[in-house]
Amino acid sequence: MDDSDHAFLPRPVRDSQSDMAEIVLPNDTNPLGTLLGGRLMHWIDLAGALAAHRHSRHYVVTASIDHLDFLFPVRVGDLVILRSSVNRVFHTSMEVGVKVWVENYIADTCHHVSSAYLTFVAVDRNGKHLSLPAVIPESDEERRRYEDAGRRREIRRSELERRRRNQLR
Ligand SMILES: CC(C)(COP(=O)(O)OP(=O)(O)OC[C@H]1O[C@@H](n2cnc3c(N)ncnc32)[C@H](O)[C@@H]1OP(=O)(O)O)[C@@H](O)C(=O)NCCC(=O)NCCS
């Protein structure tokens, strides 16, 4: 087995699981002192890319980010924790889930802030799409995410198709 065979072996979800933490600084916030939505979106994209890189061991580009809700306000000095992993691999694309919490270490509180699904496409240096190794869900939770990711892909594809049709009008 050479290196290229090894790179294509299926990998468990846990190999892609990644954690990222950010302390919210004044420059990350709006005039009310709460975290800018755009800054959180940037961190979600980076956290998702970590998992995508770990699974694919290639360059990746973000193809889409699904709907995002911001469920809880995040303030200056809070600690934002982002956890990501690959939910499912298709051919050249993979869905990554990112879950975000906010911790306040003074008040000793932790709240769920947001959950996001991102699709990344693996590419080489010239932008050519690359086939990906499969991902192996091991726990019940990972199997549930795997199944749900298949349904979300169908929704994304039909939405993309609908938008393309509307652009042609
Ligand atoms: C995303 C991108 C690679 C798709 O390429 P494309 O040639 O238009 O798309 P294709 O129809 O060949 O699809 C390639 C894969 O991407 C998936 N894909 C394409 N558009 C998608 C979208 N909007 N949402 C989710 N998946 C998408 C396809 O389902 C396919 O997956 P599969 O191979 O696993 O079946 C291309 O549009 C691109 O490079 N976009 C810019 C990416 C970028 O700059 N991101 C931000 C900075 S990182």
The ligand as an SDF file (V2000), in Angstrom:
LIG
                    3D

 48 50  0  0  0  0  0  0  0  0999 V2000
  -17.8650   25.3360   -4.3710 C   0  0  0  0  0  0  0  0  0  0  0  0
  -17.2940   25.0100   -5.7500 C   0  0  0  0  0  0  0  0  0  0  0  0
  -15.9370   24.2930   -5.5790 C   0  0  0  0  0  0  0  0  0  0  0  0
  -18.2790   24.1020   -6.4590 C   0  0  0  0  0  0  0  0  0  0  0  0
  -17.7460   23.8110   -7.7080 O   0  0  0  0  0  0  0  0  0  0  0  0
  -18.7110   23.5700   -8.9920 P   0  0  0  0  0  0  0  0  0  0  0  0
  -17.8260   23.1770  -10.1170 O   0  0  0  0  0  0  0  0  0  0  0  0
  -19.6160   24.7260   -9.1570 O   0  0  0  0  0  0  0  0  0  0  0  0
  -19.6230   22.4310   -8.4590 O   0  0  0  0  0  0  0  0  0  0  0  0
  -19.8860   20.9400   -8.8750 P   0  0  0  0  0  0  0  0  0  0  0  0
  -21.2680   20.9130   -9.3940 O   0  0  0  0  0  0  0  0  0  0  0  0
  -18.7680   20.3060   -9.6540 O   0  0  0  0  0  0  0  0  0  0  0  0
  -19.9030   20.2810   -7.3990 O   0  0  0  0  0  0  0  0  0  0  0  0
  -18.7430   19.8660   -6.7140 C   0  0  0  0  0  0  0  0  0  0  0  0
  -19.2130   19.4060   -5.3390 C   0  0  0  0  0  0  0  0  0  0  0  0
  -19.6060   20.5380   -4.5890 O   0  0  0  0  0  0  0  0  0  0  0  0
  -20.9380   20.4060   -4.1310 C   0  0  0  0  0  0  0  0  0  0  0  0
  -21.5280   21.7260   -4.1650 N   0  0  0  0  0  0  0  0  0  0  0  0
  -21.4860   22.6120   -5.1760 C   0  0  0  0  0  0  0  0  0  0  0  0
  -22.1460   23.7350   -4.8200 N   0  0  0  0  0  0  0  0  0  0  0  0
  -22.5940   23.5360   -3.5680 C   0  0  0  0  0  0  0  0  0  0  0  0
  -23.3400   24.3290   -2.6460 C   0  0  0  0  0  0  0  0  0  0  0  0
  -23.7540   25.5610   -2.9570 N   0  0  0  0  0  0  0  0  0  0  0  0
  -23.6440   23.8110   -1.4330 N   0  0  0  0  0  0  0  0  0  0  0  0
  -23.2260   22.5670   -1.0920 C   0  0  0  0  0  0  0  0  0  0  0  0
  -22.5060   21.7660   -1.9210 N   0  0  0  0  0  0  0  0  0  0  0  0
  -22.2100   22.2610   -3.1430 C   0  0  0  0  0  0  0  0  0  0  0  0
  -21.5910   19.4480   -5.1280 C   0  0  0  0  0  0  0  0  0  0  0  0
  -22.7160   18.7990   -4.5670 O   0  0  0  0  0  0  0  0  0  0  0  0
  -20.4430   18.4950   -5.3980 C   0  0  0  0  0  0  0  0  0  0  0  0
  -20.3300   17.5880   -4.3090 O   0  0  0  0  0  0  0  0  0  0  0  0
  -19.9500   16.0230   -4.5440 P   0  0  0  0  0  0  0  0  0  0  0  0
  -18.7400   15.9790   -5.4460 O   0  0  0  0  0  0  0  0  0  0  0  0
  -19.6230   15.5600   -3.1640 O   0  0  0  0  0  0  0  0  0  0  0  0
  -21.1610   15.3740   -5.1380 O   0  0  0  0  0  0  0  0  0  0  0  0
  -17.0780   26.3140   -6.6070 C   0  0  0  0  0  0  0  0  0  0  0  0
  -18.3380   26.9150   -6.8240 O   0  0  0  0  0  0  0  0  0  0  0  0
  -16.1410   27.2950   -5.9490 C   0  0  0  0  0  0  0  0  0  0  0  0
  -14.9300   27.1830   -6.0600 O   0  0  0  0  0  0  0  0  0  0  0  0
  -16.7340   28.2900   -5.2500 N   0  0  0  0  0  0  0  0  0  0  0  0
  -15.9260   29.2850   -4.5270 C   0  0  0  0  0  0  0  0  0  0  0  0
  -15.4660   28.7050   -3.1870 C   0  0  0  0  0  0  0  0  0  0  0  0
  -14.9020   29.7770   -2.3230 C   0  0  0  0  0  0  0  0  0  0  0  0
  -14.1890   30.6370   -2.7960 O   0  0  0  0  0  0  0  0  0  0  0  0
  -15.2450   29.7280   -1.0240 N   0  0  0  0  0  0  0  0  0  0  0  0
  -14.9460   30.7690   -0.0990 C   0  0  0  0  0  0  0  0  0  0  0  0
  -13.5500   30.8980    0.2350 C   0  0  0  0  0  0  0  0  0  0  0  0
  -12.8530   29.4040    0.8530 S   0  0  0  0  0  0  0  0  0  0  0  0
  1  2  1  0
  2  3  1  0
  2  4  1  0
  2 36  1  0
  4  5  1  0
  5  6  1  0
  6  7  2  0
  6  8  1  0
  6  9  1  0
  9 10  1  0
 10 11  2  0
 10 12  1  0
 10 13  1  0
 13 14  1  0
 14 15  1  0
 15 16  1  0
 15 30  1  0
 16 17  1  0
 17 18  1  0
 17 28  1  0
 18 19  1  0
 18 27  1  0
 19 20  2  0
 20 21  1  0
 21 22  1  0
 21 27  2  0
 22 23  1  0
 22 24  2  0
 24 25  1  0
 25 26  2  0
 26 27  1  0
 28 29  1  0
 28 30  1  0
 30 31  1  0
 31 32  1  0
 32 33  2  0
 32 34  1  0
 32 35  1  0
 36 37  1  0
 36 38  1  0
 38 39  2  0
 38 40  1  0
 40 41  1  0
 41 42  1  0
 42 43  1  0
 43 44  2  0
 43 45  1  0
 45 46  1  0
 46 47  1  0
 47 48  1  0
M  END
$$$$
